[in-house]
């Protein structure tokens, strides 16, 4: 194979390796993001339960305060009974007392209802807290795994970039510029093999003259249809 063509095939392979680091890193980050999302969801559930419990306790406190006020009012009514001078005053006090007692009954019912809500929320809090602790543990495990994986990837990436830097330093600037121009639009298919007399970039059949030139591998040949650089794979690498 022509020296320059061989270099282009090698460079294309190295660029493919470099570009493959992106999806690998994204996959690793998705694992952490998934664990973090689960933790955030568990934390949001805990926060919601805490807010609901706080609201129920506040309402209970308000009803207890109201009960104390009503109790004082009923005591005050009882004191006034001895000073009643007319039937009208008696009926008015009786009506006021009945209203107070009804309000007391309502507040007591609400306190009982709120107590049940608070107990229920407390039981849910235990479950939600267990879920939060489990999610937090998974985040820690994911962070540890990612740190290890990223360390390995960084080492691989450094090796690949060093290999590319060395290769680029040995290449003709003119050929390198030609390759980069094609790579701008073809990405990792700038240099492709010819299989069954077809360009494996655009999958169009190349004419006999072009195919013969590719087989000789004496010059850099481009696909007449798409412009990608073509090469003939070694027999053992063909599919």
HUNORCOR-V482244 format. One line per field, one symbol per residue. ss: DSSP state (H for helix, E for strand, - for the rest). psi: psi as a letter, one per 40 degrees, with the letter a starting at -180 (. if undefined). Layout:
BEGIN
ss->???
psi->???
END
This chain:
BEGIN
ss->--HHHHHHHHHHHHHHHHHHHHHHHHHHHHHHHHHHHHHHHHHHHHHHHHHHHHHHHHHHHHHHHHHHHHHHHHHHHHHHH-----HHHHHHHHHHHHHHHHHHHHHHHHHHHHHHHHHHHHHHHHHHHHHHHHHHHHHHHHHHHHHHHHHHHHHHHHHHHHHHHHHHHH--HHHHHHHHHHHHHHHHH-EEEEE--EE-----E--HHHHHHHHH----EE------EEE---HHH--
psi->hhdddddddddddddddddedddddddddddddddddddddddddddddddddddddddddddddddddddddddddddedeeheidddddddddddddddddddddddddddddddddddddddddddddddddddddddddddddddddddddddddddddddddddeihdddddddddddddebefdhiihhffihfdefihiidddddddddfdihhihedeeihiihiideei.
END
